[in-house]
Amino acid sequence: MENYKVKPDIICQVPGVCTLMGAFSDFCKGYSITGTGTLGLRISISKRDDDSVRIYNATRNDKKQFTFSQIKYRKEDKWANFIKGAISILLEQNILPLQGLDITIKGALLFCDNLTISVAITAGMISALNSEFNLNLDKSAIIRLTYAAITKFANLNCRFRDIVTLMNAEEGKVFCFDLQTMNYALHDFTFSDDIYCLVVNPNVPPQILREEIEEKRQDAHDCCKKLSASLPNEYKLRTYPIKELKSHIISGLSEHERRTCEYVITETKAAERGMKALESGDAVSFAKQLSSIYFGMRDVFEITCPEVDWLIKRASEIDGIYGASLVSNGATGSIFLVLDKKGEEEYMGVLNEYKRIFDFNPEFRRFTPGSNIKVIKN
C-alpha cells in the first residue's frame, strides 16, 4: 500500500527451512532431518496494466524493475534473480500470461544465506503466481518448477529436500529424508512434556561463518565425488566403513579429502540414528547425536567460531541441557539445544555472560516445527 498505492491481490507466507541433522548429507546421498521454523518472509502481488514488473524489498529497502522481454540473470540483482527465475520458468513453459506485476517482499529470512533465500523466494513466487492467475499447479509441479528455476535460471545448486519441506510441512512434525531415494516420513517432533528445544542466534557478523560454510559445502561435494568414483560398485558412499577411511588406505585421496569424507559419512550416520531416536521419542539419544555432529563440525570440518564454541561448551556443562549443535537454517551460527526448564533457566545466565564477554546480543526462541507455504487472497 505504501509503495504502490494499491492493495495486494495475494499475500504468500513463506517459512524458512531448518536442517536439524544431515546438512551435508546431500554429498553422500544419506539421511537428513528437516522442518520449517519461525524465520520467514511474505510476498505480496498485485497486477498491472502493462508488461512491467516492479519489485520492492521492504526489508532491505531495495527496488528492482524489468519487463518480460528483459528477463535476464544479472549478478548484481542478487535476491531479485530468484523472482525473475520464477517468472521466467513459467513463461518458458507457457504457463503464465504476459501481465505486469507489482511485488513486495519482506521478512527476516531475507538476511539469510543464498541457499535458503533462493528456495524461499522461488517457491513462494511460484505459489503466489499459481494462486493469482489460477494456474492449477499442484504441489509436485511447484516443486519441480522451483528446482528448475533455481538451477537453470540462477545456475545455483539447491537442496531438493528444502523445496519438498517448504511445500509439505505440517505443524509439529519434521521430515526424515532418505536422500538416496528421496523418500521421506513425517514424524511428530515431541519428547516428554519436560523436554523441548531452543534455537539460539549468537548474532555474530554473517561474514565470519557464511563464506566459510559455502566454501566448505563445495569442498565437501568435490571430496565426496572423488571418493565415490574410486569405490567398488557394491558400495554406496553413505555406507562406506568409517574404519577404512580412518586407516588411511584410500588410494589417491589426500588427508584433507579423507577427513572431509569421514565427516560427511559420520554426520549422515548420526542423522540416521537421530531418526530412530525420534521414532521412539528418545530425547537423550536424539540430543547425543546432535552433539556428535557438532564435534565433527568443530574438530574435523572446522566450520565453527570462538563465539559458537563458547556457547556450546557452556551448554555442555549444565545439567538439564542434553545436547547442542549448529543447525542449518540460513542464519549464521544458529545453535540448537535440547533441554528442560531447569537447563533453560541456567542457560539464560550464560547468554547474559556471553553478551558481556563478546559484545554480541544473542537471541533465542523455542523451536516448534511450523507449517508449509500459505497463500492468502485479499
C-alpha atoms as a printed R data frame, in Angstrom:
    type eleno elety resid chain resno      x       y       z
1   ATOM     1    CA   MET     A     1  0.000   0.000   0.000
2   ATOM     2    CA   GLU     A     2  2.764   2.460   0.914
3   ATOM     3    CA   ASN     A     3  4.835   1.739  -2.167
4   ATOM     4    CA   TYR     A     4  2.266   1.109  -4.927
5   ATOM     5    CA   LYS     A     5 -0.904   2.795  -3.518
6   ATOM     6    CA   VAL     A     6 -2.968  -0.356  -4.171
7   ATOM     7    CA   LYS     A     7 -3.919  -3.338  -2.062
8   ATOM     8    CA   PRO     A     8 -2.168  -6.636  -2.870
9   ATOM     9    CA   ASP     A     9 -4.271  -9.325  -4.533
10  ATOM    10    CA   ILE     A    10 -2.197 -12.108  -2.966
11  ATOM    11    CA   ILE     A    11 -0.072 -12.434   0.160
12  ATOM    12    CA   CYS     A    12  2.133 -15.520   0.316
13  ATOM    13    CA   GLN     A    13  3.610 -16.524   3.674
14  ATOM    14    CA   VAL     A    14  6.854 -18.489   3.305
15  ATOM    15    CA   PRO     A    15  8.621 -20.144   6.265
16  ATOM    16    CA   GLY     A    16 12.317 -20.939   6.346
17  ATOM    17    CA   VAL     A    17 13.703 -24.471   6.333
18  ATOM    18    CA   CYS     A    18 15.801 -25.680   9.265
19  ATOM    19    CA   THR     A    19 18.006 -28.755   8.812
20  ATOM    20    CA   LEU     A    20 18.402 -30.288  12.262
21  ATOM    21    CA   MET     A    21 20.729 -33.102  11.160
22  ATOM    22    CA   GLY     A    22 22.344 -34.048   7.873
23  ATOM    23    CA   ALA     A    23 23.113 -30.605   6.441
24  ATOM    24    CA   PHE     A    24 25.953 -32.124   4.360
25  ATOM    25    CA   SER     A    25 24.247 -35.459   3.663
26  ATOM    26    CA   ASP     A    26 23.482 -34.432   0.071
27  ATOM    27    CA   PHE     A    27 27.047 -35.307  -0.864
28  ATOM    28    CA   CYS     A    28 26.759 -38.965   0.149
29  ATOM    29    CA   LYS     A    29 23.016 -39.341  -0.554
30  ATOM    30    CA   GLY     A    30 22.489 -40.083   3.115
31  ATOM    31    CA   TYR     A    31 19.874 -39.071   5.662
32  ATOM    32    CA   SER     A    32 18.545 -35.697   6.763
33  ATOM    33    CA   ILE     A    33 16.045 -34.293   9.273
34  ATOM    34    CA   THR     A    34 14.303 -31.026   8.353
35  ATOM    35    CA   GLY     A    35 11.395 -28.832   9.384
36  ATOM    36    CA   THR     A    36 10.192 -25.266   8.939
37  ATOM    37    CA   GLY     A    37 10.960 -22.598  11.514
38  ATOM    38    CA   THR     A    38  9.835 -19.157  12.612
39  ATOM    39    CA   LEU     A    39 12.156 -17.215  10.300
40  ATOM    40    CA   GLY     A    40 10.160 -16.385   7.180
41  ATOM    41    CA   LEU     A    41  9.133 -13.862   4.555
42  ATOM    42    CA   ARG     A    42  5.994 -12.564   2.864
43  ATOM    43    CA   ILE     A    43  5.455 -11.956  -0.818
44  ATOM    44    CA   SER     A    44  2.662  -9.590  -1.878
45  ATOM    45    CA   ILE     A    45  1.486  -9.298  -5.503
46  ATOM    46    CA   SER     A    46 -0.901  -7.116  -7.475
47  ATOM    47    CA   LYS     A    47 -1.487  -6.968 -11.243
48  ATOM    48    CA   ARG     A    48 -0.543  -4.082 -13.527
49  ATOM    49    CA   ASP     A    49 -1.918  -2.968 -16.899
50  ATOM    50    CA   ASP     A    50  1.410  -3.237 -18.763
51  ATOM    51    CA   ASP     A    51  4.299  -5.734 -19.070
52  ATOM    52    CA   SER     A    52  6.477  -4.145 -16.393
53  ATOM    53    CA   VAL     A    53  7.439  -5.965 -13.206
54  ATOM    54    CA   ARG     A    54  8.345  -3.806 -10.215
55  ATOM    55    CA   ILE     A    55  9.821  -5.336  -7.072
56  ATOM    56    CA   TYR     A    56 10.313  -3.754  -3.679
57  ATOM    57    CA   ASN     A    57 12.388  -5.471  -0.997
58  ATOM    58    CA   ALA     A    58 10.943  -3.732   2.061
59  ATOM    59    CA   THR     A    59 13.411  -5.403   4.436
60  ATOM    60    CA   ARG     A    60 16.483  -4.166   2.585
61  ATOM    61    CA   ASN     A    61 14.814  -1.045   1.126
62  ATOM    62    CA   ASP     A    62 15.889  -2.071  -2.364
63  ATOM    63    CA   LYS     A    63 13.949  -1.724  -5.641
64  ATOM    64    CA   LYS     A    64 14.238  -3.548  -8.973
65  ATOM    65    CA   GLN     A    65 12.305  -3.328 -12.241
66  ATOM    66    CA   PHE     A    66 12.227  -5.258 -15.537
67  ATOM    67    CA   THR     A    67  9.918  -6.151 -18.419
68  ATOM    68    CA   PHE     A    68  9.076  -9.594 -19.786
69  ATOM    69    CA   SER     A    69 11.356  -9.015 -22.762
70  ATOM    70    CA   GLN     A    70 14.286  -8.257 -20.430
71  ATOM    71    CA   ILE     A    71 14.295 -11.206 -18.029
72  ATOM    72    CA   LYS     A    72 17.981 -12.000 -17.712
73  ATOM    73    CA   TYR     A    73 20.142 -13.187 -14.856
74  ATOM    74    CA   ARG     A    74 22.287 -10.347 -13.541
75  ATOM    75    CA   LYS     A    75 24.715 -10.992 -10.708
76  ATOM    76    CA   GLU     A    76 24.139  -7.534  -9.273
77  ATOM    77    CA   ASP     A    77 20.405  -8.210  -8.894
78  ATOM    78    CA   LYS     A    78 21.135 -10.803  -6.172
79  ATOM    79    CA   TRP     A    79 17.821 -11.751  -4.443
80  ATOM    80    CA   ALA     A    80 15.747 -10.388  -7.360
81  ATOM    81    CA   ASN     A    81 17.156 -13.110  -9.636
82  ATOM    82    CA   PHE     A    82 15.022 -15.657  -7.808
83  ATOM    83    CA   ILE     A    83 11.852 -13.683  -8.566
84  ATOM    84    CA   LYS     A    84 12.940 -13.353 -12.196
85  ATOM    85    CA   GLY     A    85 13.733 -17.060 -12.304
86  ATOM    86    CA   ALA     A    86 10.256 -17.988 -11.039
87  ATOM    87    CA   ILE     A    87  8.582 -15.797 -13.663
88  ATOM    88    CA   SER     A    88 10.981 -16.943 -16.394
89  ATOM    89    CA   ILE     A    89 10.337 -20.674 -15.902
90  ATOM    90    CA   LEU     A    90  6.559 -20.147 -16.005
91  ATOM    91    CA   LEU     A    91  6.812 -18.063 -19.185
92  ATOM    92    CA   GLU     A    92  9.195 -20.575 -20.766
93  ATOM    93    CA   GLN     A    93  6.614 -23.333 -20.285
94  ATOM    94    CA   ASN     A    94  3.736 -21.121 -21.467
95  ATOM    95    CA   ILE     A    95  2.048 -21.308 -18.097
96  ATOM    96    CA   LEU     A    96  1.992 -17.614 -17.141
97  ATOM    97    CA   PRO     A    97  0.180 -14.804 -19.032
98  ATOM    98    CA   LEU     A    98  2.133 -11.686 -20.036
99  ATOM    99    CA   GLN     A    99  0.754  -9.310 -17.439
100 ATOM   100    CA   GLY     A   100  2.737  -6.821 -15.380
101 ATOM   101    CA   LEU     A   101  3.122  -7.153 -11.633
102 ATOM   102    CA   ASP     A   102  3.876  -5.105  -8.553
103 ATOM   103    CA   ILE     A   103  5.675  -7.242  -5.960
104 ATOM   104    CA   THR     A   104  6.771  -6.569  -2.399
105 ATOM   105    CA   ILE     A   105  8.826  -8.964  -0.280
106 ATOM   106    CA   LYS     A   106  9.590  -8.575   3.401
107 ATOM   107    CA   GLY     A   107 10.911 -10.733   6.246
108 ATOM   108    CA   ALA     A   108 13.854 -11.746   8.413
109 ATOM   109    CA   LEU     A   109 14.628 -14.644   6.060
110 ATOM   110    CA   LEU     A   110 15.966 -12.099   3.548
111 ATOM   111    CA   PHE     A   111 19.047 -11.689   5.758
112 ATOM   112    CA   CYS     A   112 19.870 -15.394   5.411
113 ATOM   113    CA   ASP     A   113 22.242 -17.160   3.034
114 ATOM   114    CA   ASN     A   114 21.645 -17.649  -0.693
115 ATOM   115    CA   LEU     A   115 20.850 -21.343  -0.330
116 ATOM   116    CA   THR     A   116 17.923 -20.520   1.966
117 ATOM   117    CA   ILE     A   117 16.709 -17.377   0.206
118 ATOM   118    CA   SER     A   118 16.711 -18.970  -3.250
119 ATOM   119    CA   VAL     A   119 14.290 -21.737  -2.273
120 ATOM   120    CA   ALA     A   120 12.019 -19.498  -0.165
121 ATOM   121    CA   ILE     A   121 11.636 -16.723  -2.739
122 ATOM   122    CA   THR     A   122 11.303 -19.005  -5.778
123 ATOM   123    CA   ALA     A   123  8.820 -21.448  -4.228
124 ATOM   124    CA   GLY     A   124  6.898 -18.533  -2.699
125 ATOM   125    CA   MET     A   125  6.703 -16.672  -6.005
126 ATOM   126    CA   ILE     A   126  5.514 -19.687  -7.988
127 ATOM   127    CA   SER     A   127  2.930 -20.471  -5.291
128 ATOM   128    CA   ALA     A   128  1.724 -16.858  -5.304
129 ATOM   129    CA   LEU     A   129  1.521 -16.688  -9.116
130 ATOM   130    CA   ASN     A   130 -0.266 -20.033  -9.153
131 ATOM   131    CA   SER     A   131 -2.986 -18.532  -6.964
132 ATOM   132    CA   GLU     A   132 -3.041 -15.096  -8.595
133 ATOM   133    CA   PHE     A   133 -3.547 -16.445 -12.118
134 ATOM   134    CA   ASN     A   134 -5.372 -19.705 -11.269
135 ATOM   135    CA   LEU     A   135 -2.650 -21.793 -12.919
136 ATOM   136    CA   ASN     A   136 -3.862 -25.036 -11.282
137 ATOM   137    CA   LEU     A   137 -0.358 -26.226 -10.416
138 ATOM   138    CA   ASP     A   138 -0.247 -28.965  -7.787
139 ATOM   139    CA   LYS     A   139  2.491 -29.225  -5.156
140 ATOM   140    CA   SER     A   140  4.608 -31.628  -7.188
141 ATOM   141    CA   ALA     A   141  4.547 -29.237 -10.169
142 ATOM   142    CA   ILE     A   142  5.556 -26.277  -7.964
143 ATOM   143    CA   ILE     A   143  8.416 -28.336  -6.515
144 ATOM   144    CA   ARG     A   144  9.624 -29.298  -9.986
145 ATOM   145    CA   LEU     A   145  9.355 -25.740 -11.350
146 ATOM   146    CA   THR     A   146 11.103 -24.260  -8.303
147 ATOM   147    CA   TYR     A   147 14.051 -26.619  -8.700
148 ATOM   148    CA   ALA     A   148 14.285 -25.871 -12.439
149 ATOM   149    CA   ALA     A   149 14.127 -22.101 -11.900
150 ATOM   150    CA   ILE     A   150 16.938 -22.097  -9.347
151 ATOM   151    CA   THR     A   151 19.257 -24.493 -11.142
152 ATOM   152    CA   LYS     A   152 18.638 -23.285 -14.706
153 ATOM   153    CA   PHE     A   153 18.000 -19.540 -14.417
154 ATOM   154    CA   ALA     A   154 20.197 -18.707 -11.415
155 ATOM   155    CA   ASN     A   155 22.674 -21.556 -12.088
156 ATOM   156    CA   LEU     A   156 22.700 -22.286  -8.362
157 ATOM   157    CA   ASN     A   157 22.756 -25.637  -6.629
158 ATOM   158    CA   CYS     A   158 19.828 -26.050  -4.275
159 ATOM   159    CA   ARG     A   159 18.671 -28.727  -1.887
160 ATOM   160    CA   PHE     A   160 15.672 -30.506  -3.368
161 ATOM   161    CA   ARG     A   161 14.660 -31.640   0.108
162 ATOM   162    CA   ASP     A   162 14.255 -27.997   1.177
163 ATOM   163    CA   ILE     A   163 11.648 -27.401  -1.543
164 ATOM   164    CA   VAL     A   164  9.793 -30.578  -0.562
165 ATOM   165    CA   THR     A   165  9.855 -29.448   3.080
166 ATOM   166    CA   LEU     A   166  8.501 -25.984   2.252
167 ATOM   167    CA   MET     A   167  5.611 -27.346   0.210
168 ATOM   168    CA   ASN     A   168  4.575 -30.208   2.503
169 ATOM   169    CA   ALA     A   169  5.434 -29.157   6.063
170 ATOM   170    CA   GLU     A   170  2.961 -29.781   8.866
171 ATOM   171    CA   GLU     A   171  2.935 -28.060  12.254
172 ATOM   172    CA   GLY     A   172  4.674 -30.027  14.968
173 ATOM   173    CA   LYS     A   173  6.263 -32.506  12.535
174 ATOM   174    CA   VAL     A   174  9.709 -32.934  10.978
175 ATOM   175    CA   PHE     A   175 10.792 -34.698   7.789
176 ATOM   176    CA   CYS     A   176 13.110 -37.695   7.865
177 ATOM   177    CA   PHE     A   177 14.633 -37.951   4.373
178 ATOM   178    CA   ASP     A   178 16.431 -40.788   2.655
179 ATOM   179    CA   LEU     A   179 18.329 -38.748   0.077
180 ATOM   180    CA   GLN     A   180 19.221 -41.837  -1.960
181 ATOM   181    CA   THR     A   181 15.581 -42.432  -2.878
182 ATOM   182    CA   MET     A   182 14.118 -39.026  -1.864
183 ATOM   183    CA   ASN     A   183 11.548 -40.916   0.175
184 ATOM   184    CA   TYR     A   184 10.566 -39.248   3.425
185 ATOM   185    CA   ALA     A   185  8.439 -39.787   6.506
186 ATOM   186    CA   LEU     A   186  6.835 -37.158   8.737
187 ATOM   187    CA   HIS     A   187  7.357 -37.623  12.476
188 ATOM   188    CA   ASP     A   188  5.914 -35.780  15.454
189 ATOM   189    CA   PHE     A   189  8.635 -33.635  16.988
190 ATOM   190    CA   THR     A   190  7.752 -34.215  20.618
191 ATOM   191    CA   PHE     A   191  9.553 -35.801  23.511
192 ATOM   192    CA   SER     A   192  8.319 -35.753  27.115
193 ATOM   193    CA   ASP     A   193  6.383 -32.775  28.460
194 ATOM   194    CA   ASP     A   194  9.519 -31.570  30.236
195 ATOM   195    CA   ILE     A   195 11.991 -31.614  27.318
196 ATOM   196    CA   TYR     A   196 11.921 -29.185  24.381
197 ATOM   197    CA   CYS     A   197 14.247 -27.321  22.016
198 ATOM   198    CA   LEU     A   198 15.592 -23.797  21.651
199 ATOM   199    CA   VAL     A   199 17.314 -22.094  18.735
200 ATOM   200    CA   VAL     A   200 19.943 -19.571  19.842
201 ATOM   201    CA   ASN     A   201 21.271 -16.973  17.418
202 ATOM   202    CA   PRO     A   202 24.626 -15.651  18.736
203 ATOM   203    CA   ASN     A   203 24.379 -12.722  16.282
204 ATOM   204    CA   VAL     A   204 27.987 -12.915  15.146
205 ATOM   205    CA   PRO     A   205 28.563 -10.956  11.912
206 ATOM   206    CA   PRO     A   206 27.406 -13.118   8.970
207 ATOM   207    CA   GLN     A   207 30.715 -12.939   7.129
208 ATOM   208    CA   ILE     A   208 32.503 -14.757   9.953
209 ATOM   209    CA   LEU     A   209 30.929 -18.103   9.076
210 ATOM   210    CA   ARG     A   210 28.854 -17.720   5.913
211 ATOM   211    CA   GLU     A   211 31.598 -17.625   3.283
212 ATOM   212    CA   GLU     A   212 33.489 -20.394   5.065
213 ATOM   213    CA   ILE     A   213 30.422 -22.670   5.138
214 ATOM   214    CA   GLU     A   214 29.679 -22.029   1.446
215 ATOM   215    CA   GLU     A   215 33.269 -22.883   0.552
216 ATOM   216    CA   LYS     A   216 33.143 -25.995   2.733
217 ATOM   217    CA   ARG     A   217 29.957 -27.199   1.026
218 ATOM   218    CA   GLN     A   218 31.649 -27.030  -2.379
219 ATOM   219    CA   ASP     A   219 34.765 -28.660  -0.979
220 ATOM   220    CA   ALA     A   220 32.702 -31.475   0.587
221 ATOM   221    CA   HIS     A   221 30.915 -32.030  -2.725
222 ATOM   222    CA   ASP     A   222 34.227 -32.334  -4.589
223 ATOM   223    CA   CYS     A   223 35.825 -34.617  -1.988
224 ATOM   224    CA   CYS     A   224 32.842 -36.978  -1.813
225 ATOM   225    CA   LYS     A   225 32.594 -37.111  -5.593
226 ATOM   226    CA   LYS     A   226 36.245 -38.137  -5.788
227 ATOM   227    CA   LEU     A   227 35.886 -40.858  -3.160
228 ATOM   228    CA   SER     A   228 32.652 -42.163  -4.660
229 ATOM   229    CA   ALA     A   229 34.296 -42.529  -8.084
230 ATOM   230    CA   SER     A   230 37.028 -44.723  -6.584
231 ATOM   231    CA   LEU     A   231 34.715 -47.118  -4.708
232 ATOM   232    CA   PRO     A   232 33.808 -50.631  -5.878
233 ATOM   233    CA   ASN     A   233 30.329 -50.886  -7.386
234 ATOM   234    CA   GLU     A   234 28.860 -52.642  -4.352
235 ATOM   235    CA   TYR     A   235 29.449 -49.596  -2.135
236 ATOM   236    CA   LYS     A   236 27.182 -46.619  -1.668
237 ATOM   237    CA   LEU     A   237 29.183 -43.749  -0.238
238 ATOM   238    CA   ARG     A   238 26.915 -43.380   2.789
239 ATOM   239    CA   THR     A   239 27.578 -46.994   3.792
240 ATOM   240    CA   TYR     A   240 31.347 -46.898   3.324
241 ATOM   241    CA   PRO     A   241 33.013 -48.118   6.556
242 ATOM   242    CA   ILE     A   242 34.412 -45.240   8.595
243 ATOM   243    CA   LYS     A   243 37.198 -47.536   9.867
244 ATOM   244    CA   GLU     A   244 38.519 -47.839   6.308
245 ATOM   245    CA   LEU     A   245 38.592 -44.071   5.936
246 ATOM   246    CA   LYS     A   246 40.420 -43.792   9.260
247 ATOM   247    CA   SER     A   247 43.015 -46.341   8.218
248 ATOM   248    CA   HIS     A   248 44.431 -44.040   5.503
249 ATOM   249    CA   ILE     A   249 44.383 -46.737   2.795
250 ATOM   250    CA   ILE     A   250 42.274 -44.957   0.170
251 ATOM   251    CA   SER     A   251 44.431 -44.659  -2.926
252 ATOM   252    CA   GLY     A   252 44.572 -41.179  -4.449
253 ATOM   253    CA   LEU     A   253 42.787 -39.490  -1.526
254 ATOM   254    CA   SER     A   254 44.628 -36.718   0.318
255 ATOM   255    CA   GLU     A   255 44.471 -36.369   4.100
256 ATOM   256    CA   HIS     A   256 42.177 -33.355   3.741
257 ATOM   257    CA   GLU     A   257 39.864 -35.245   1.383
258 ATOM   258    CA   ARG     A   258 39.842 -38.263   3.685
259 ATOM   259    CA   ARG     A   259 38.884 -36.207   6.746
260 ATOM   260    CA   THR     A   260 36.190 -34.331   4.837
261 ATOM   261    CA   CYS     A   261 34.578 -37.539   3.577
262 ATOM   262    CA   GLU     A   262 34.859 -39.030   7.059
263 ATOM   263    CA   TYR     A   263 32.852 -36.139   8.495
264 ATOM   264    CA   VAL     A   264 30.137 -36.272   5.819
265 ATOM   265    CA   ILE     A   265 29.592 -40.025   6.291
266 ATOM   266    CA   THR     A   266 29.761 -39.738  10.093
267 ATOM   267    CA   GLU     A   267 27.196 -36.933  10.034
268 ATOM   268    CA   THR     A   268 24.724 -38.889   7.924
269 ATOM   269    CA   LYS     A   269 25.058 -41.936  10.208
270 ATOM   270    CA   ALA     A   270 24.283 -39.657  13.166
271 ATOM   271    CA   ALA     A   271 21.227 -38.340  11.307
272 ATOM   272    CA   GLU     A   272 20.052 -41.923  10.736
273 ATOM   273    CA   ARG     A   273 20.412 -42.660  14.454
274 ATOM   274    CA   GLY     A   274 18.628 -39.376  15.192
275 ATOM   275    CA   MET     A   275 15.668 -40.563  13.114
276 ATOM   276    CA   LYS     A   276 15.415 -43.740  15.168
277 ATOM   277    CA   ALA     A   277 15.539 -41.665  18.359
278 ATOM   278    CA   LEU     A   278 12.670 -39.529  17.038
279 ATOM   279    CA   GLU     A   279 10.603 -42.610  16.229
280 ATOM   280    CA   SER     A   280 10.940 -43.813  19.805
281 ATOM   281    CA   GLY     A   281 10.643 -40.340  21.372
282 ATOM   282    CA   ASP     A   282 14.085 -40.693  22.970
283 ATOM   283    CA   ALA     A   283 15.202 -37.110  23.617
284 ATOM   284    CA   VAL     A   284 18.505 -38.070  25.239
285 ATOM   285    CA   SER     A   285 19.598 -40.208  22.274
286 ATOM   286    CA   PHE     A   286 18.468 -37.513  19.820
287 ATOM   287    CA   ALA     A   287 20.488 -34.894  21.732
288 ATOM   288    CA   LYS     A   288 23.523 -37.191  21.806
289 ATOM   289    CA   GLN     A   289 23.503 -37.402  18.004
290 ATOM   290    CA   LEU     A   290 23.230 -33.615  17.775
291 ATOM   291    CA   SER     A   291 26.321 -33.192  19.941
292 ATOM   292    CA   SER     A   292 28.292 -35.754  17.933
293 ATOM   293    CA   ILE     A   293 27.590 -33.754  14.768
294 ATOM   294    CA   TYR     A   294 28.843 -30.568  16.428
295 ATOM   295    CA   PHE     A   295 32.125 -32.204  17.474
296 ATOM   296    CA   GLY     A   296 32.688 -33.190  13.862
297 ATOM   297    CA   MET     A   297 31.959 -29.656  12.655
298 ATOM   298    CA   ARG     A   298 34.443 -28.280  15.173
299 ATOM   299    CA   ASP     A   299 37.251 -30.832  15.034
300 ATOM   300    CA   VAL     A   300 37.065 -32.274  11.502
301 ATOM   301    CA   PHE     A   301 35.213 -29.758   9.356
302 ATOM   302    CA   GLU     A   302 36.444 -26.712  11.308
303 ATOM   303    CA   ILE     A   303 33.421 -24.546  10.498
304 ATOM   304    CA   THR     A   304 32.685 -23.116  13.929
305 ATOM   305    CA   CYS     A   305 33.903 -19.897  15.531
306 ATOM   306    CA   PRO     A   306 35.003 -18.986  19.097
307 ATOM   307    CA   GLU     A   307 31.618 -17.498  20.000
308 ATOM   308    CA   VAL     A   308 29.689 -20.614  18.955
309 ATOM   309    CA   ASP     A   309 32.259 -22.927  20.590
310 ATOM   310    CA   TRP     A   310 31.979 -20.975  23.859
311 ATOM   311    CA   LEU     A   311 28.177 -21.124  23.912
312 ATOM   312    CA   ILE     A   312 28.064 -24.858  23.168
313 ATOM   313    CA   LYS     A   313 30.838 -25.675  25.668
314 ATOM   314    CA   ARG     A   314 28.953 -23.835  28.405
315 ATOM   315    CA   ALA     A   315 25.757 -25.662  27.449
316 ATOM   316    CA   SER     A   316 27.549 -28.998  27.875
317 ATOM   317    CA   GLU     A   317 28.373 -28.064  31.479
318 ATOM   318    CA   ILE     A   318 24.736 -27.548  32.509
319 ATOM   319    CA   ASP     A   319 22.502 -30.242  33.971
320 ATOM   320    CA   GLY     A   320 19.233 -30.136  32.084
321 ATOM   321    CA   ILE     A   321 20.833 -29.495  28.677
322 ATOM   322    CA   TYR     A   322 21.099 -32.821  26.886
323 ATOM   323    CA   GLY     A   323 22.800 -31.814  23.653
324 ATOM   324    CA   ALA     A   324 23.659 -28.908  21.355
325 ATOM   325    CA   SER     A   325 24.872 -28.352  17.810
326 ATOM   326    CA   LEU     A   326 24.982 -25.927  14.933
327 ATOM   327    CA   VAL     A   327 21.971 -26.213  12.627
328 ATOM   328    CA   SER     A   328 21.479 -25.067   9.040
329 ATOM   329    CA   ASN     A   329 18.623 -22.547   8.880
330 ATOM   330    CA   GLY     A   330 20.218 -19.810   6.786
331 ATOM   331    CA   ALA     A   331 21.198 -17.682   9.781
332 ATOM   332    CA   THR     A   332 24.890 -17.700  10.657
333 ATOM   333    CA   GLY     A   333 25.906 -19.821  13.629
334 ATOM   334    CA   SER     A   334 22.444 -20.867  14.850
335 ATOM   335    CA   ILE     A   335 22.688 -23.225  17.838
336 ATOM   336    CA   PHE     A   336 20.088 -25.887  18.545
337 ATOM   337    CA   LEU     A   337 19.610 -27.028  22.154
338 ATOM   338    CA   VAL     A   338 17.665 -29.950  23.634
339 ATOM   339    CA   LEU     A   339 16.900 -29.058  27.237
340 ATOM   340    CA   ASP     A   340 14.431 -28.857  30.105
341 ATOM   341    CA   LYS     A   341 13.148 -25.868  32.057
342 ATOM   342    CA   LYS     A   342 15.943 -26.037  34.639
343 ATOM   343    CA   GLY     A   343 18.539 -26.135  31.853
344 ATOM   344    CA   GLU     A   344 16.965 -23.140  30.104
345 ATOM   345    CA   GLU     A   345 16.905 -21.064  33.294
346 ATOM   346    CA   GLU     A   346 20.596 -21.678  33.911
347 ATOM   347    CA   TYR     A   347 21.485 -21.041  30.251
348 ATOM   348    CA   MET     A   348 19.893 -17.593  30.383
349 ATOM   349    CA   GLY     A   349 22.727 -16.597  32.715
350 ATOM   350    CA   VAL     A   350 25.211 -17.952  30.180
351 ATOM   351    CA   LEU     A   351 23.659 -15.778  27.445
352 ATOM   352    CA   ASN     A   352 23.986 -12.696  29.657
353 ATOM   353    CA   GLU     A   353 27.629 -13.564  30.279
354 ATOM   354    CA   TYR     A   354 28.142 -14.106  26.535
355 ATOM   355    CA   LYS     A   355 26.801 -10.613  25.825
356 ATOM   356    CA   ARG     A   356 29.202  -9.096  28.357
357 ATOM   357    CA   ILE     A   357 32.268 -11.004  27.108
358 ATOM   358    CA   PHE     A   358 31.763 -10.932  23.324
359 ATOM   359    CA   ASP     A   359 29.638  -7.772  22.993
360 ATOM   360    CA   PHE     A   360 27.057  -9.522  20.777
361 ATOM   361    CA   ASN     A   361 23.386  -9.579  21.759
362 ATOM   362    CA   PRO     A   362 22.137 -13.180  21.450
363 ATOM   363    CA   GLU     A   363 18.537 -14.047  20.604
364 ATOM   364    CA   PHE     A   364 16.667 -17.241  21.389
365 ATOM   365    CA   ARG     A   365 13.297 -18.789  20.603
366 ATOM   366    CA   ARG     A   366 11.583 -22.064  21.205
367 ATOM   367    CA   PHE     A   367 11.667 -24.397  18.220
368 ATOM   368    CA   THR     A   368  8.411 -25.966  17.131
369 ATOM   369    CA   PRO     A   369  8.191 -27.156  13.510
370 ATOM   370    CA   GLY     A   370  5.848 -24.952  11.501
371 ATOM   371    CA   SER     A   371  3.577 -25.393   8.507
372 ATOM   372    CA   ASN     A   372  4.084 -25.069   4.750
373 ATOM   373    CA   ILE     A   373  3.759 -22.146   2.331
374 ATOM   374    CA   LYS     A   374  0.381 -20.416   2.709
375 ATOM   375    CA   VAL     A   375 -1.307 -18.125   0.166
376 ATOM   376    CA   ILE     A   376 -3.940 -15.627   1.284
377 ATOM   377    CA   LYS     A   377 -6.248 -13.920  -1.219
378 ATOM   378    CA   ASN     A   378 -7.402 -10.403  -0.354
